[in-house]
Amino acid sequence: MPGCGTCHAGHSLNDTRPGTTCRIRRLCGCGAVRQRLLDLGMQPDREITVIRAAPLRDPIEVRVGDTFIVLRRREAAQVEVEIEHA
């Protein structure tokens, strides 16, 4: 299915450093992973902040609204973001 998988067009959440606030542009994944991200509140135009990354940057902790979420790198790679504050 076109448009599924890792975001290649823009900056992904996976590439974002801790302490950075960005805005979700789109979700590039499909199926269960995409639905999980949506269920966690990760929807386009929402603000998201990277809180911290574990050693080797897997997993990463992010904040969406008042919710703290831990994502694996492969999940974070499917979230295309636009940097707002570094």
N, C-alpha and C positions, 0 to 999 in steps of 0.2 A: 504494500500500500504506500503510495507516495506521501512524503512528509513525515514518515515514521522514523524513529530512532534518534540518533544524536543530532543536535543542532549544528549546522555547518555555516549558516548564513551570518549569524551574529555571535555575540558574546554569551557563553553558557554560564549557568550558575556554578558549574564545576570549575571554571577558571577564575572565580571571584574570590578575592582575599578576605580574611576575617576583618570585621569592622566596616565593611562596605555595605552601603544601602543602595538597592537598585529597584527597578520596576519590572515585573514579569511582562514580557512582550508576547510570548506564546509557549505552548507546550508542544514539543516535537515528537513525543512518544505516542504509542498506540495501546489499545487494549487495557489490560489490568493495571499496568504501571501508570498510564495516563489517568485512569479512573481513580487510582489511589492518590495521585497528586491533586486531582480536583477535590476529592473527598477531604483532603487535608487543608483545603482552602487556598491552594496555589492556583489562582485563576488570573488570566490576563488583566493587566492594569493594577494589580495589587502590589503594594510595596513589600519588599522582602529584605532582611538584613542578615548577612552571614555573621554568626556569633563566634564560632571557632571551628577549627579543623583538627582532627586527630592526626597523629603521626602518619605520614604518607598520604595525608589529606583524605583519608577514608575511615570513617564517615565524616560528614560535616554537619554542624548544627546551625539551623537558620531560625529566624523569627518571622512569622507572617501574622500581622495584627498582634494579638495577645497570645498567640500559640507558638510554642517552641517545637521544632520538628528536626529529627535526625534523618539524613538521607545518605545513601550510598553514592559513590561517585558516578556510577552508571545511571542512577536516577537523576542526579543533579545535572548531568550532561544533557538531559532531555528538556531542561528549562532554559529558554532563551531570555536573557535579561538585558536591560539598558541601565547602565551605571548612573546613579544620581549623586551619591556622596561617597567619597573614599576615606 
